[in-house]
Amino acid sequence: MKFSEYVQYDGLGLAELVQNKEVQAKELLQVAMQHAEKVNPKLNAIVIPMHQQAVARAEQHSTTGTFSGIPFLLKDLHQEYAGVATSSGSNAYKKSKYVATENAEIVNRWENAGVITFGLTNSPEFGIKGITEPEAWGSCKNPWNLKHNSGGSSGGSASAVAAGIVPIAGASDGGGSIRIPASYCGLFGLKPSRGRTPWGPQISEAMHGAAMQHVLTKSVRDSAAMLDATQGSDHASLFNIQSPTESYLKLLQKVPKRLKIGFSTESPIGTKVSKDAIQAIQNTAKLLESLGHHVEQAKPQIDGMQLAKDFITTWFSQCAFTVNQVKQKFNAKDSDFELDTLAIAAFGAKASAVDYINNLNNWGIYVSQMNHFFDHYDLFLLPATASVAPKNGEVKTPTWQIPILKTLIKVDRAHLLAKGKLVEQLIKNNLQWVPFTQLANITGLPAMSVPLYWNKDNLPLGSQFVAPFGREDILLQLAAQLEVAQPWMPKYQSIQL
């Protein structure tokens, strides 16, 4: 098979060729690895290759499994593969030469579905940013324009899928980390409901279920079929959710009912929203209406800045916990971490127990407010990101702040920057590019980014839909309808690297 043929298929399409014995798994792997060898030096999407393991698995491969024989990549964060180094995007891990001793359960389920894993993809340090530019590996480029970033934290996976290296790749989403790179790279990205997919055995959950594991794909049906293959709790799961009686893949064959959809293009934290983001949602609203759905301007009655504060409290506290764990595990020093990571950890470490419990209590209020919204609407439509992908190096700590941060961290006073009115400016600085995604994480609701818009410079921006809890079926059915009405798969073949 030639790459020009390979790139025309999604994951299920390639798997069908393998199952019908029209092509062998090892042939697909060869095409994928050859293309990666050609384009990855430009993209920096794959950072830890697994060629030896992949070739051995392809040689022994049977034709069973929904995704039988398709090349696949894992995200280098919480998707451990036994016997393979993992870094979590951090020099602390790289220096320790840490090698995973067992597979993550999500990896087992992907491999049981038949995929052939041949590498781990680039991610920001501990996944804490909406861009992928870790000091440990360097920037991950956007295939649509190499001057731009692929987004984060599943940026390497998004870059690899959009560039045609693989049709589907592992991802995770704790604050938008599936939907943000999906928006920037023109992919379909679904964040499942809280508890839908497993985190074990290494950990039971991440950020109280705000973070979920799934994939980035070119097609809607690949995402649906992979959710069929991976959903359900494991022995380590803290949260559990009932699986639907019918598979998601079969549900795609049904046209969604006429939906009532509320939409908004206003930033919940009062930051600027680009003309591209507004135009993307306006275009999507018109498309939805042409398909028979009712669309009107509406938004849930939620204090967006307070929600952002509560998200940041959890996000920063999680970072503090992670840095502390890594220091204990590897005897790591401050110099082994990025300055931004140390600053975020310093802020998080100073959150009081009372403040943290108050923050979690507010999560329940947001869930209630979203449920009230869904009493009147089937879905909430909003931009996935506030703009198209930023340029590499554009989202960074200002140079003048660096010596101040270093000094404050050294004397254990960095947390003072997150006090009083400064906290709102801190939030705006951190979330101005991506203010729309955290809502679904905190409330545990399923949400997706659908690639329906490219600007005049041929850079994509996703339309985000949020659904009631457990209703991935509505999202996937609508996405499949939109995919038929305005196909995006042919666009990937225009990318030249």
Secondary structure, 3 states (H helix, E strand, C coil): CCHHHHCCCCHHHHHHHHHCCCCCHHHHHHHHHHHHHHHHHHHCCEEEECHHHHHHHHHCCCCCCCCCCCEEEEECCCCCCCCCECCCCCHHHHHHCCECCCCCHHHHHHHHCCCEEEEEECCCHHHCCCCCCCCCCCCCEECCEEEEECCCCCHHHHHHHHCCCCCEEEEEECCCCCHHHHHHHCCEEEECCCCCCCCCCCCCCCHHHCCEEEEEECCHHHHHHHHHHHCCCCCCCCCCCCCCCCCHHHHCCCCCCCCEEEECCCCCCCCCCCHHHHHHHHHHHHHHHHCCCEEEECCCCCCHHHHHHHHHHHHHHHHHHHHHHHHHHHCCCHHHCCHHHHHHHHHHHCCCHHHHHHHHHHHHHHHHHHHHHHCCCCEEEEECCCCCCCECCCCCCCCCHHHHHHHHHHCCCHHHHHCCCHHHHHHHHHHCCCCCCHHHHHHCCCEEEECCCECCCCCECCEEEECCCCCHHHHHHHHHHHHHHCCCHHHHCCCCC
